Amino acid sequence: MRILYLSSILPKRSETFVYREILGLRDAGLSVETASLYPPESGLGDPSLDDMAARSIPVYGPGMPALLRDALAFAVNSPRHAFRTIRLALIDAATADDLSFVGRLKVAPQAIAALALAHRVSGHRLTHVHVHMAHAAATVGMYAASALNLPFSFTGHAADIFRERGILRQKLSRASFVACISNWHRAWYSQICQRRDEDYRVIRCGVDLPSTPPNPRKSTTLRVVSLGRMVPKKGFDALVDAARTLDTAGVPIHVTIAGDGPELANLKTLAKGLPVEFPGPLDNRDVPAFLAGADVFALPCRISADGDRDGIPVVLMEAMAHRICCVSGDLPTILELIEDHYSGLLIPPGNADALSVALQSLAADSAFRERLAENGRLRVKEEFSSGKNIAKLIRLFESHQTTNS
């Protein structure tokens, strides 16, 4: 098998689940090439990621003249496949039920980009195209697979299937399989496009379990940490508000929220005068040390006004794997990871009052906190470990193996 992995930006600092999956497949002996719609992020603090960034095949990166040149070269060499792909794209642009007018205008250029990508990988003897993110990346990946006469599959996550979805019904119907990160996603896809159960397989975005998770901390101050992109769906404003409530009530608490994004400036303003700090983005290698000093990991996710929501945040799995008690919003997907009052605590999404009550209960009862943390670690080990989910994914690729024709 020679698999092409495509995503919008590959590698990308915040999308640890994508590059970890690729590295896991390579460690298992699979040949995996990578491609990136836009220039990959470099300088991520890991030689394997720097190598991935350097080797990722660019799509839009070289510029429009190069893209048109390579698309034309593919069309000259494979006119039948090129014509079939462009025709398919034009039909999709006219008939897809989830595209805006502007979205319809983008489909043909995305198909041209797919032909250019097909030309750039034509010498790699690929057997499969897999895409992370179901929006533009999957559109280009689907058409590139069509041009190369290869099976296509994808993994959808959050904004890509809610806020930015496009041609999703067609992608679901044409994919050789869809890797579903949750049972909720699986059921939701089935409502859009009914297929056999074996075509929608639950493959978790797994994490590695540290062999020696940190020991419980002994401190009178509850140290709460969080990590993620500073966007409304994460609920960081609710965490700041909860910190204000507890600080005012005299509960010793310190909150650290790592990450970057458009809401950072507003959050810093909201947190003025509070025991809340924002250290900025973290390299993946620094996450274990960041988690090691924590009593609680809090991520009060919500559904944002534009419909965006989280899938199952990998950072929650990471915190649980490090035996840290987690508090999060009770979204349907997160319910598959955290069982309330057993492997963590769940609150109404983005509810600052409920979060402050939950944090106060954890500050008052360290034995309860440690029991939740240990059960959370066992939950990740049973269902969300990288090794188990990589093995499932490999079996899927093997069952859909083909040769380039």
C-alpha positions as CSV (number, residue, x, y, z in Angstrom):
1,M,0.0,0.0,0.0
2,R,1.1,3.5,-0.8
3,I,-1.3,6.0,0.7
4,L,-1.6,9.8,0.1
5,Y,-2.7,11.8,3.1
6,L,-4.1,15.2,2.3
7,S,-5.2,18.1,4.6
8,S,-5.6,21.8,4.4
9,I,-2.3,22.4,6.2
10,L,-0.1,19.4,6.8
11,P,1.5,19.4,9.3
12,K,-0.3,22.0,11.4
13,R,0.5,22.7,15.1
14,S,-3.1,22.5,16.3
15,E,-3.9,19.3,14.3
16,T,-1.9,16.8,16.3
17,F,-4.4,14.1,15.5
18,V,-3.5,14.2,11.8
19,Y,0.3,14.1,11.9
20,R,0.3,11.6,14.8
21,E,-1.9,9.3,12.7
22,I,0.5,9.5,9.8
23,L,3.6,8.9,12.0
24,G,1.8,5.9,13.5
25,L,1.0,4.4,10.1
26,R,4.6,4.9,9.1
27,D,5.9,3.3,12.3
28,A,3.7,0.3,11.5
29,G,5.5,0.0,8.1
30,L,3.0,1.7,5.7
31,S,4.2,4.0,3.0
32,V,2.4,7.3,3.5
33,E,3.0,10.4,1.4
34,T,1.6,13.8,2.4
35,A,0.1,16.7,0.6
36,S,-1.0,20.1,1.8
37,L,-3.5,22.5,0.2
38,Y,-1.7,25.4,1.7
39,P,1.9,25.8,2.9
40,P,2.6,23.5,5.9
41,E,3.7,24.9,9.2
42,S,7.4,24.4,9.9
43,G,9.5,24.8,13.0
44,L,7.1,22.7,15.1
45,G,10.0,21.5,17.4
46,D,10.1,17.9,16.1
47,P,12.5,16.7,13.4
48,S,9.9,14.2,12.1
49,L,7.4,17.1,11.7
50,D,10.0,19.4,10.1
51,D,10.7,16.6,7.6
52,M,7.0,16.1,6.9
53,A,6.6,19.8,6.3
54,A,9.6,19.8,3.9
55,R,8.3,16.7,2.0
56,S,4.6,17.5,1.8
57,I,3.5,17.9,-1.8
58,P,2.0,21.4,-2.3
59,V,-1.3,22.1,-4.0
60,Y,-1.8,25.8,-4.0
61,G,1.6,26.7,-2.6
62,P,3.5,27.0,-5.9
63,G,1.0,29.5,-7.3
64,M,-1.7,29.6,-9.9
65,P,0.6,29.4,-13.0
66,A,2.2,26.2,-11.8
67,L,-1.2,24.8,-10.8
68,L,-2.7,25.4,-14.3
69,R,0.5,24.1,-16.0
70,D,0.4,20.8,-14.0
71,A,-3.4,20.4,-14.4
72,L,-2.9,20.8,-18.2
73,A,-0.1,18.3,-18.2
74,F,-2.3,15.8,-16.5
75,A,-5.1,16.4,-18.9
76,V,-2.8,15.9,-21.9
77,N,-1.4,12.6,-20.4
78,S,-4.8,11.3,-19.1
79,P,-7.5,13.0,-21.1
80,R,-10.2,10.5,-20.3
81,H,-9.7,10.7,-16.5
82,A,-9.3,14.5,-16.6
83,F,-12.6,14.9,-18.5
84,R,-14.4,12.5,-16.2
85,T,-13.2,14.5,-13.2
86,I,-14.1,17.9,-14.5
87,R,-17.5,16.7,-15.6
88,L,-18.1,15.2,-12.1
89,A,-17.1,18.6,-10.5
90,L,-19.5,20.5,-12.8
91,I,-22.4,18.2,-11.9
92,D,-21.5,18.6,-8.2
93,A,-21.4,22.4,-8.5
94,A,-24.9,22.4,-10.0
95,T,-26.6,19.8,-7.8
96,A,-25.0,19.8,-4.3
97,D,-27.5,20.9,-1.6
98,D,-25.0,22.4,0.8
99,L,-23.2,25.0,-1.3
100,S,-23.6,28.7,-1.4
101,F,-23.4,30.6,-4.7
102,V,-19.8,31.4,-4.0
103,G,-19.2,27.8,-3.0
104,R,-20.5,26.6,-6.3
105,L,-18.0,28.9,-8.1
106,K,-15.1,27.3,-6.3
107,V,-15.8,23.7,-7.3
108,A,-14.3,23.9,-10.8
109,P,-11.1,25.5,-9.6
110,Q,-10.8,22.9,-6.9
111,A,-11.2,20.2,-9.6
112,I,-8.4,21.9,-11.5
113,A,-6.2,21.9,-8.3
114,A,-7.0,18.2,-8.0
115,L,-5.7,17.5,-11.5
116,A,-2.5,19.4,-10.7
117,L,-2.1,17.3,-7.5
118,A,-2.8,14.2,-9.5
119,H,0.0,15.2,-11.9
120,R,2.4,15.9,-9.0
121,V,1.9,12.5,-7.4
122,S,1.6,10.5,-10.7
123,G,5.0,8.9,-10.2
124,H,4.4,7.7,-6.6
125,R,2.4,4.5,-7.5
126,L,-0.3,5.4,-5.0
127,T,-3.0,2.9,-4.0
128,H,-5.3,5.1,-1.9
129,V,-6.1,8.8,-1.1
130,H,-7.2,9.6,2.4
131,V,-8.2,13.1,3.6
132,H,-8.5,14.7,7.0
133,M,-11.1,17.5,7.0
134,A,-14.2,17.1,5.0
135,H,-14.3,20.6,3.4
136,A,-12.1,21.9,0.6
137,A,-9.3,19.4,1.3
138,A,-11.8,16.5,0.8
139,T,-13.2,18.1,-2.3
140,V,-9.7,18.3,-3.9
141,G,-8.9,14.8,-2.6
142,M,-12.0,13.3,-3.9
143,Y,-11.4,14.7,-7.4
144,A,-7.7,13.8,-7.3
145,A,-8.7,10.2,-6.5
146,S,-11.1,10.3,-9.4
147,A,-8.5,11.5,-11.7
148,L,-6.0,8.8,-10.5
149,N,-8.7,6.1,-10.5
150,L,-8.0,5.4,-6.8
151,P,-10.2,4.7,-3.8
152,F,-10.9,7.8,-1.6
153,S,-11.7,8.0,2.1
154,F,-11.9,10.8,4.6
155,T,-12.1,11.7,8.3
156,G,-14.4,14.6,9.2
157,H,-14.1,16.5,12.5
158,A,-15.9,19.7,13.4
159,A,-16.0,23.0,11.5
160,D,-15.3,21.1,8.3
161,I,-18.7,19.3,8.5
162,F,-20.7,22.0,10.3
163,R,-19.7,25.5,9.5
164,E,-17.7,24.9,6.3
165,R,-19.3,21.8,4.8
166,G,-19.6,21.4,1.1
167,I,-20.6,18.5,-1.2
168,L,-20.8,16.3,1.9
169,R,-23.5,14.0,0.6
170,Q,-21.5,13.3,-2.5
171,K,-18.3,12.7,-0.5
172,L,-20.2,10.3,1.8
173,S,-21.6,8.3,-1.1
174,R,-18.4,8.1,-3.1
175,A,-15.9,7.3,-0.3
176,S,-14.7,3.7,-0.1
177,F,-15.1,4.2,3.6
178,V,-15.5,7.1,6.1
179,A,-13.5,7.1,9.3
180,C,-15.9,8.3,12.0
181,I,-14.2,9.8,15.1
182,S,-17.4,9.1,17.2
183,N,-20.5,7.1,17.1
184,W,-22.4,10.4,17.0
185,H,-20.6,11.3,13.8
186,R,-21.4,7.9,12.4
187,A,-25.2,8.3,13.1
188,W,-25.1,11.9,11.7
189,Y,-23.5,10.8,8.4
190,S,-26.1,8.0,8.1
191,Q,-28.9,10.6,8.2
192,I,-27.3,12.4,5.3
193,C,-26.3,9.3,3.2
194,Q,-27.4,5.9,4.3
195,R,-24.8,3.2,3.7
196,R,-23.7,-0.2,5.1
197,D,-22.4,-0.1,8.7
198,E,-19.0,-1.3,7.5
199,D,-18.7,1.8,5.3
200,Y,-18.9,4.0,8.3
201,R,-16.2,2.8,10.8
202,V,-15.5,4.4,14.1
203,I,-11.8,5.2,14.2
204,R,-10.9,7.4,17.2
205,C,-8.2,10.1,17.0
206,G,-6.1,8.2,19.5
207,V,-3.4,9.3,21.9
208,D,-0.4,7.6,23.5
209,L,-0.6,6.8,27.2
210,P,2.5,7.9,29.2
211,S,4.1,5.0,31.0
212,T,4.4,7.0,34.2
213,P,1.6,9.5,34.5
214,P,2.2,12.3,37.1
215,N,1.5,11.7,40.7
216,P,-1.3,13.7,42.4
217,R,-0.2,17.2,43.5
218,K,-0.3,18.3,47.1
219,S,-1.3,22.0,47.1
220,T,-4.0,24.2,48.6
221,T,-4.4,26.0,45.3
222,L,-6.5,24.3,42.6
223,R,-4.4,24.5,39.4
224,V,-6.7,24.4,36.4
225,V,-5.3,24.2,32.9
226,S,-6.8,24.3,29.4
227,L,-5.4,24.3,25.9
228,G,-6.9,24.9,22.5
229,R,-7.6,27.4,19.7
230,M,-9.1,30.6,21.1
231,V,-12.5,30.4,19.4
232,P,-16.0,30.7,20.9
233,K,-16.8,27.0,20.7
234,K,-14.1,26.2,23.3
235,G,-15.9,28.1,26.0
236,F,-12.8,29.7,27.4
237,D,-14.8,32.8,28.4
238,A,-16.8,30.6,30.7
239,L,-13.6,29.3,32.3
240,V,-12.5,32.9,32.9
241,D,-15.9,33.7,34.4
242,A,-15.8,30.6,36.6
243,A,-12.3,31.7,37.9
244,R,-13.7,35.1,38.8
245,T,-16.5,33.5,40.8
246,L,-14.2,31.2,42.7
247,D,-11.6,33.9,43.3
248,T,-14.3,36.3,44.6
249,A,-15.5,33.5,46.9
250,G,-12.0,33.0,48.3
251,V,-11.3,29.6,46.7
252,P,-7.6,29.4,46.0
253,I,-7.4,28.8,42.2
254,H,-5.0,29.4,39.4
255,V,-6.0,29.0,35.7
256,T,-3.6,28.7,32.8
257,I,-5.1,28.7,29.2
258,A,-2.6,27.9,26.5
259,G,-3.2,28.5,22.8
260,D,-3.7,31.2,20.3
261,G,-6.6,32.5,18.1
262,P,-8.9,35.4,17.4
263,E,-10.5,35.5,20.9
264,L,-7.2,35.8,22.8
265,A,-7.2,39.6,23.1
266,N,-10.8,39.6,24.4
267,L,-10.1,36.8,26.9
268,K,-7.0,38.6,28.3
269,T,-9.2,41.7,28.8
270,L,-11.9,39.6,30.5
271,A,-9.3,38.0,32.8
272,K,-7.6,41.3,34.0
273,G,-7.0,41.2,37.8
274,L,-7.8,37.4,38.0
275,P,-5.5,34.5,38.7
276,V,-5.6,33.5,35.0
277,E,-2.6,33.5,32.6
278,F,-2.2,32.9,28.9
279,P,1.2,31.5,27.9
280,G,0.4,31.3,24.2
281,P,0.7,28.4,21.8
282,L,2.6,25.2,22.8
283,D,4.7,22.9,20.8
284,N,3.4,19.3,21.0
285,R,6.5,18.2,22.9
286,D,5.8,20.8,25.6
287,V,2.2,19.6,26.3
288,P,3.2,16.8,28.8
289,A,5.1,19.2,31.0
290,F,2.2,21.7,30.7
291,L,-0.3,19.0,31.9
292,A,2.0,17.7,34.6
293,G,1.4,20.6,36.9
294,A,-2.4,20.4,36.8
295,D,-5.1,19.3,39.2
296,V,-7.9,19.7,36.6
297,F,-8.2,20.2,32.9
298,A,-11.3,22.2,32.0
299,L,-12.7,22.6,28.5
300,P,-16.3,23.9,28.7
301,C,-17.1,23.4,25.0
302,R,-20.3,24.7,23.5
303,I,-22.0,25.0,20.1
304,S,-21.0,28.5,18.8
305,A,-23.5,30.9,17.1
306,D,-22.4,29.9,13.6
307,G,-23.1,26.2,14.4
308,D,-19.4,25.2,14.9
309,R,-18.7,22.6,17.6
310,D,-16.0,20.3,18.7
311,G,-15.8,16.6,17.8
312,I,-14.0,14.8,20.6
313,P,-11.1,17.2,21.5
314,V,-7.8,15.3,21.4
315,V,-6.5,17.5,24.2
316,L,-9.2,16.1,26.5
317,M,-7.9,12.6,25.7
318,E,-4.4,13.7,26.4
319,A,-5.2,15.1,29.7
320,M,-7.1,12.0,30.7
321,A,-4.2,9.8,29.5
322,H,-2.0,11.8,31.9
323,R,-4.4,11.0,34.8
324,I,-5.7,14.5,35.1
325,C,-9.3,15.0,36.1
326,C,-11.3,16.6,33.2
327,V,-14.4,18.9,33.2
328,S,-16.1,19.6,29.8
329,G,-19.3,20.5,28.1
330,D,-21.8,17.6,27.7
331,L,-21.9,17.7,23.9
332,P,-23.0,14.4,22.4
333,T,-19.5,13.5,21.1
334,I,-17.8,14.3,24.4
335,L,-20.3,12.0,26.2
336,E,-18.5,9.1,24.4
337,L,-15.3,10.0,26.2
338,I,-16.4,11.2,29.6
339,E,-19.0,9.6,31.8
340,D,-20.2,12.2,34.3
341,H,-19.1,11.6,37.9
342,Y,-17.2,8.5,36.8
343,S,-14.4,9.4,34.4
344,G,-14.8,13.2,34.7
345,L,-17.4,15.9,35.2
346,L,-19.8,17.3,32.5
347,I,-21.6,20.6,32.6
348,P,-24.1,22.3,30.4
349,P,-22.0,23.6,27.4
350,G,-20.3,26.9,28.1
351,N,-22.1,27.3,31.5
352,A,-19.8,29.4,33.7
353,D,-22.0,28.9,36.9
354,A,-22.1,25.1,36.5
355,L,-18.3,25.1,35.8
356,S,-17.6,27.1,39.0
357,V,-19.6,24.6,41.0
358,A,-17.8,21.7,39.5
359,L,-14.4,23.2,40.1
360,Q,-15.3,24.1,43.7
361,S,-16.3,20.5,44.3
362,L,-13.0,19.2,42.9
363,A,-11.0,21.7,45.0
364,A,-12.8,20.5,48.1
365,D,-12.3,16.7,47.5
366,S,-9.0,15.6,46.3
367,A,-9.9,11.9,46.7
368,F,-12.9,12.4,44.4
369,R,-10.7,14.3,41.9
370,E,-8.1,11.5,41.8
371,R,-10.8,8.8,41.4
372,L,-12.2,10.6,38.4
373,A,-8.7,11.0,37.0
374,E,-7.8,7.3,37.3
375,N,-11.1,6.2,35.7
376,G,-10.5,8.7,32.9
377,R,-7.1,7.2,32.2
378,L,-8.6,3.7,32.0
379,R,-11.3,5.0,29.6
380,V,-8.6,6.4,27.2
381,K,-6.6,3.2,27.5
382,E,-9.6,1.0,26.6
383,E,-11.0,3.0,23.6
384,F,-8.8,5.9,22.6
385,S,-5.2,4.6,22.5
386,S,-3.3,5.3,19.3
387,G,-2.2,1.7,18.9
388,K,-5.7,0.2,18.9
389,N,-7.0,2.8,16.5
390,I,-4.1,2.7,14.1
391,A,-4.5,-1.1,13.8
392,K,-8.2,-0.6,12.9
393,L,-7.3,2.0,10.3
394,I,-4.7,-0.3,8.7
395,R,-7.2,-3.1,8.4
396,L,-9.5,-0.6,6.6
397,F,-6.9,0.4,4.2
398,E,-6.0,-3.2,3.5
399,S,-9.6,-4.1,2.8
400,H,-9.8,-1.3,0.1
401,Q,-6.4,-1.8,-1.4
402,T,-6.1,-1.4,-5.2
403,T,-3.5,-0.5,-7.7
404,N,-3.1,2.5,-9.9
405,S,-4.5,2.1,-13.4
